[in-house]
Amino acid sequence: MLDEAGRMRDLQAMTSTETARRAMIDSQLRTSGVNEPWVLAAMAGVAREDFVPAPMRAAAYIDRAVPLDNGRFLAAPLVQGKMLAEAAPTADDKALLVGDDNGYLAALLRPLVGTLDAIDPADAATTAGKGAYSLLVIDGAIEDLPASLAAQLAEDGRVITGLVVRGVTRLAAGRKSPAAGGGEVALLPLAELGIPVLPEFAAPKRWSF
């Protein structure tokens, strides 16, 4: 009898999260312009509730960032949807994710690219890495893109990130081109979004007199 009651609770929980996932797609993504079938299919196929602390599972599909146990945040669904759509990953991509290798965004990206490496934000500015990546995705908002991280991109490689512009976070995109000056990456701010800020990528302090 207890086993049957437990199975019923599990079934109800599964139905509840599936309903929430469908509502995320219909009420958050589609209504905000994320309509690419492959993005919607990717996000319909990955259970966000598996990437948050157990007490937060019921809040996994809300339209705002969810705090994680490590002091970081799982960005709102719309952030990942917009990032995926802007990145347009393909099976030809050698991708680098600045974020959790076992996190939600990694789970979305991995089936869409040829290879995916991941690096913790705390190590991104100092780790040499493998280089020659065609796609760099940063799971959070930055003030400054370190030259050491830009160096990981192949020529014409693209980067998708959040960018802090005068205190406001925006989705941003860029490409690595010799014309940008020594292979630097110029980031173009796009849509304003509430993206969790990565303190490791704060801009260097500048003295003023």
Buried (B, 14 or more C-beta within 10 A) or exposed (E): EEEEEEEEEEEEEEEBBEEBBEEBBEEBBEEBEBEBEEBBEBBBEBBBBEBBBEEBBBBBBBEEBBBBEEEBBBBBBBBBBBBBBBBBBEEEBBBBBBBBEEBBBBBBBBEBBEEBBBBBBEEBBEEEBEEEBBBBBBBBBBBBBBEEBBBBBBEEBBBBBBBBEEEEBBBBBBBBBEEEEEBBBBBEBBEEBBBBBBEBBEEEEEEEE
